[in-house]
Amino acid sequence: METWLSRIEPVLHETLGHRDAHTAVHCARVGMLALALARVFGLSGSDLLILGTAARLHDIGKIGIPDAILRKPGPLDAAEWAIMQSHSERGERIVRADPGLPWRDDIALVIRHHHEHYDGSGYPDGLRGQAIPLLSRLLSVADSYDAMTEPRAYRLERSHREAMTTLRDESGGKHDPQMVDLILSRDETWFMQFGESRG
């Protein structure tokens, strides 16, 4: 089953890379960070395969987002943001399209819910607290950290210290406090292993 995942995942990732190279590189980094955090947390076996695949494909739904929104060099307005938010549901549908994919439903749910917030203010379903799948909660902190520490067209990247301060401030709101504590438990040197892929 792992062999099947190792075949299908690169195809989807390469597809995303042709659509938006920046997003594909971000997904690769988030995949590495999420897996490393999961190992620190004590996860193993199929949980790592599910999380690793979901993390590397978490933004695959952005394939369906129009260029004017996906590549906009600035903040999105309300209407554009609503379209952008659809990427998690689109990603879920893409993964579910392969009936032979091992753990298809598990991977799809992690992708669907990676933008849910611990306080219920996220999307697409407004799930709260422990109702959000554990792997989605773990993916969320990895995704946020990487997004904050990479430059965007409309803002500079934040330092490691600034990103950690923001995550601490978002504990119990955007993020699961347990997952925030997990990422805060790693010192700055631990994160250097993920910096090389920023290129």
The 8 nearest C-alpha neighbors of each residue, nearest first, counted from 0:
[[1, 3, 2, 101, 4, 100, 5, 102],
 [0, 2, 4, 3, 5, 48, 101, 6],
 [3, 1, 5, 0, 4, 6, 7, 101],
 [2, 4, 0, 6, 1, 5, 7, 100],
 [5, 3, 1, 7, 6, 2, 8, 0],
 [4, 6, 2, 3, 8, 7, 1, 9],
 [7, 5, 3, 4, 8, 9, 2, 10],
 [8, 6, 4, 10, 9, 5, 3, 11],
 [7, 9, 11, 10, 4, 5, 6, 12],
 [10, 8, 12, 11, 7, 13, 6, 5],
 [11, 9, 13, 7, 8, 12, 14, 6],
 [10, 12, 14, 8, 13, 9, 15, 7],
 [11, 13, 9, 15, 14, 10, 8, 16],
 [14, 12, 16, 10, 15, 11, 9, 17],
 [15, 13, 11, 17, 12, 16, 10, 18],
 [14, 16, 18, 12, 13, 17, 23, 19],
 [17, 15, 20, 13, 23, 19, 18, 14],
 [16, 18, 14, 15, 19, 20, 13, 23],
 [17, 19, 15, 16, 62, 14, 20, 61],
 [20, 18, 16, 21, 22, 17, 15, 23],
 [19, 21, 16, 23, 22, 17, 24, 18],
 [22, 20, 24, 23, 19, 25, 16, 26],
 [23, 21, 25, 20, 24, 19, 26, 16],
 [22, 24, 16, 20, 26, 25, 21, 15],
 [25, 23, 27, 21, 26, 22, 20, 28],
 [24, 26, 22, 28, 23, 27, 29, 21],
 [27, 25, 55, 29, 23, 24, 28, 30],
 [26, 28, 24, 30, 55, 25, 29, 23],
 [29, 27, 31, 25, 30, 26, 32, 24],
 [30, 28, 26, 32, 31, 27, 142, 33],
 [29, 31, 54, 55, 27, 33, 28, 51],
 [32, 30, 28, 34, 29, 33, 35, 27],
 [31, 33, 29, 35, 34, 30, 141, 36],
 [32, 34, 36, 30, 141, 35, 31, 138],
 [35, 33, 37, 31, 36, 32, 51, 30],
 [34, 36, 32, 38, 37, 33, 31, 39],
 [37, 35, 39, 33, 38, 34, 40, 32],
 [38, 36, 40, 34, 35, 39, 42, 33],
 [37, 39, 41, 35, 40, 42, 36, 34],
 [38, 40, 36, 41, 37, 35, 42, 181],
 [41, 39, 37, 38, 42, 36, 181, 35],
 [42, 40, 38, 39, 37, 43, 36, 47],
 [43, 41, 38, 37, 40, 46, 47, 44],
 [42, 44, 47, 46, 45, 41, 38, 37],
 [45, 43, 46, 47, 48, 42, 49, 38],
 [44, 46, 48, 47, 49, 43, 50, 102],
 [47, 45, 49, 44, 48, 43, 50, 42],
 [46, 48, 50, 45, 43, 49, 44, 51],
 [49, 47, 45, 51, 46, 50, 52, 44],
 [48, 50, 46, 52, 106, 47, 51, 45],
 [51, 49, 53, 47, 52, 48, 54, 46],
 [52, 50, 48, 54, 30, 53, 49, 47],
 [51, 53, 55, 49, 50, 54, 48, 56],
 [54, 52, 50, 56, 106, 57, 51, 55],
 [55, 53, 30, 57, 51, 56, 52, 50],
 [54, 56, 26, 30, 27, 52, 53, 57],
 [57, 55, 53, 59, 54, 58, 52, 26],
 [56, 58, 54, 110, 53, 59, 55, 90],
 [59, 57, 60, 56, 61, 90, 86, 26],
 [60, 58, 56, 90, 61, 57, 62, 15],
 [61, 59, 90, 86, 89, 62, 58, 63],
 [60, 62, 64, 63, 86, 59, 58, 69],
 [61, 63, 60, 64, 59, 18, 15, 19],
 [62, 64, 61, 60, 65, 89, 86, 59],
 [63, 65, 61, 62, 69, 66, 83, 68],
 [66, 64, 67, 68, 69, 63, 62, 70],
 [67, 65, 69, 68, 70, 64, 71, 63],
 [68, 66, 65, 71, 70, 69, 64, 79],
 [67, 69, 71, 66, 70, 65, 79, 64],
 [68, 70, 66, 71, 67, 64, 65, 61],
 [71, 69, 66, 68, 67, 72, 65, 19],
 [70, 72, 68, 73, 67, 69, 66, 75],
 [73, 71, 152, 153, 70, 74, 151, 68],
 [72, 74, 153, 71, 152, 75, 154, 151],
 [75, 73, 76, 153, 72, 71, 80, 79],
 [76, 74, 79, 80, 73, 77, 68, 71],
 [75, 77, 79, 78, 80, 74, 81, 73],
 [78, 76, 80, 79, 81, 75, 82, 74],
 [79, 77, 81, 80, 76, 82, 75, 83],
 [80, 78, 82, 76, 81, 77, 75, 83],
 [79, 81, 83, 77, 82, 78, 75, 76],
 [80, 82, 84, 78, 79, 83, 77, 85],
 [83, 81, 79, 80, 85, 84, 78, 64],
 [84, 82, 80, 85, 81, 86, 79, 64],
 [85, 83, 81, 86, 82, 80, 87, 122],
 [84, 86, 83, 82, 88, 87, 89, 81],
 [87, 85, 60, 89, 61, 84, 88, 83],
 [86, 88, 111, 90, 89, 85, 60, 110],
 [89, 87, 91, 111, 90, 86, 85, 92],
 [90, 88, 60, 86, 92, 91, 87, 85],
 [91, 89, 60, 87, 93, 59, 88, 92],
 [90, 92, 107, 88, 111, 94, 89, 93],
 [91, 93, 95, 89, 90, 94, 96, 88],
 [94, 92, 90, 96, 95, 91, 89, 60],
 [93, 95, 96, 91, 92, 107, 97, 90],
 [94, 96, 92, 97, 93, 103, 91, 107],
 [95, 97, 93, 94, 98, 92, 91, 100],
 [96, 98, 95, 99, 100, 94, 103, 93],
 [99, 97, 100, 96, 95, 103, 101, 94],
 [100, 98, 97, 101, 103, 3, 96, 102],
 [99, 101, 103, 97, 98, 102, 4, 3],
 [102, 100, 103, 0, 99, 4, 3, 1],
 [103, 101, 105, 104, 106, 100, 49, 45],
 [102, 104, 100, 101, 106, 105, 107, 95],
 [103, 105, 107, 106, 102, 108, 95, 94],
 [106, 104, 102, 108, 107, 103, 109, 49],
 [107, 105, 53, 109, 103, 49, 108, 104],
 [106, 108, 91, 104, 110, 105, 109, 94],
 [109, 107, 111, 105, 110, 106, 112, 104],
 [110, 108, 135, 106, 112, 107, 111, 113],
 [109, 111, 57, 107, 108, 113, 112, 53],
 [112, 110, 87, 108, 88, 91, 109, 113],
 [111, 113, 115, 114, 109, 110, 135, 108],
 [114, 112, 135, 139, 110, 115, 111, 109],
 [115, 113, 112, 122, 121, 116, 139, 123],
 [114, 116, 121, 122, 112, 113, 126, 125],
 [117, 115, 173, 121, 119, 118, 120, 174],
 [116, 118, 128, 127, 174, 173, 175, 119],
 [119, 117, 172, 127, 116, 120, 173, 128],
 [120, 118, 127, 125, 126, 116, 117, 121],
 [121, 119, 116, 118, 125, 122, 115, 117],
 [122, 120, 115, 116, 125, 119, 114, 123],
 [123, 121, 115, 124, 125, 114, 120, 112],
 [122, 124, 125, 121, 115, 112, 88, 111],
 [125, 123, 122, 126, 115, 121, 112, 119],
 [124, 126, 119, 122, 121, 120, 123, 115],
 [127, 125, 119, 124, 131, 130, 115, 128],
 [126, 128, 119, 117, 118, 130, 131, 125],
 [129, 127, 117, 130, 131, 118, 175, 126],
 [128, 130, 131, 127, 132, 133, 117, 175],
 [129, 131, 128, 127, 126, 132, 133, 117],
 [130, 132, 129, 126, 128, 127, 133, 136],
 [133, 131, 135, 134, 130, 136, 109, 129],
 [134, 132, 136, 135, 131, 137, 129, 109],
 [133, 135, 137, 136, 132, 138, 109, 50],
 [136, 134, 113, 109, 138, 132, 137, 133],
 [137, 135, 133, 139, 134, 138, 175, 132],
 [136, 138, 134, 139, 135, 140, 178, 133],
 [137, 139, 135, 141, 136, 140, 33, 142],
 [138, 140, 142, 136, 137, 113, 141, 135],
 [139, 141, 143, 142, 138, 137, 144, 174],
 [142, 140, 138, 144, 33, 139, 143, 29],
 [143, 141, 139, 145, 140, 144, 29, 138],
 [144, 142, 140, 146, 141, 145, 147, 139],
 [145, 143, 141, 147, 146, 142, 140, 162],
 [144, 146, 148, 142, 147, 143, 149, 141],
 [147, 145, 143, 144, 149, 148, 142, 25],
 [146, 148, 144, 145, 149, 157, 156, 143],
 [147, 149, 156, 157, 145, 146, 158, 144],
 [148, 150, 156, 146, 147, 145, 151, 157],
 [151, 149, 156, 155, 154, 148, 152, 147],
 [150, 152, 154, 153, 155, 149, 156, 72],
 [151, 153, 72, 154, 73, 150, 155, 71],
 [152, 154, 73, 151, 72, 74, 155, 150],
 [155, 153, 151, 152, 150, 156, 73, 157],
 [156, 154, 150, 151, 157, 153, 149, 152],
 [155, 157, 150, 149, 148, 147, 154, 158],
 [158, 156, 148, 147, 161, 162, 155, 159],
 [157, 159, 161, 160, 148, 162, 156, 147],
 [158, 160, 162, 161, 163, 157, 148, 187],
 [159, 161, 163, 158, 162, 164, 157, 187],
 [162, 160, 164, 158, 163, 159, 157, 165],
 [163, 161, 165, 159, 164, 160, 157, 147],
 [162, 164, 166, 160, 165, 161, 167, 159],
 [165, 163, 161, 167, 162, 166, 160, 168],
 [164, 166, 168, 162, 163, 167, 169, 161],
 [167, 165, 169, 163, 168, 164, 162, 170],
 [166, 168, 164, 170, 165, 169, 163, 179],
 [167, 169, 165, 166, 170, 164, 172, 171],
 [170, 168, 166, 172, 173, 167, 174, 165],
 [171, 169, 176, 174, 167, 172, 168, 175],
 [170, 172, 176, 175, 174, 117, 169, 173],
 [173, 171, 118, 169, 170, 117, 174, 116],
 [172, 174, 116, 169, 117, 171, 118, 170],
 [175, 173, 170, 117, 172, 171, 169, 116],
 [174, 176, 178, 177, 117, 171, 170, 179],
 [177, 175, 170, 179, 171, 178, 180, 174],
 [178, 176, 180, 175, 179, 181, 170, 174],
 [179, 177, 181, 175, 180, 176, 137, 182],
 [180, 178, 176, 181, 182, 177, 183, 170],
 [179, 181, 183, 177, 178, 182, 184, 176],
 [182, 180, 178, 184, 179, 183, 177, 40],
 [181, 183, 179, 184, 180, 185, 178, 36],
 [182, 184, 180, 185, 181, 179, 163, 186],
 [185, 183, 181, 182, 180, 186, 179, 39],
 [186, 184, 183, 182, 189, 187, 181, 190],
 [187, 185, 189, 188, 184, 190, 183, 182],
 [186, 188, 189, 190, 185, 159, 191, 160],
 [187, 189, 191, 190, 186, 192, 185, 193],
 [190, 188, 187, 191, 186, 185, 192, 193],
 [191, 189, 188, 192, 187, 193, 194, 186],
 [190, 192, 194, 188, 193, 189, 187, 195],
 [193, 191, 190, 194, 189, 195, 188, 196],
 [194, 192, 191, 190, 195, 196, 28, 32],
 [195, 193, 191, 196, 197, 192, 190, 198],
 [194, 196, 197, 193, 198, 192, 191, 28],
 [195, 197, 198, 194, 193, 28, 24, 27],
 [198, 196, 195, 194, 24, 28, 193, 149],
 [197, 196, 195, 194, 24, 193, 149, 21]]
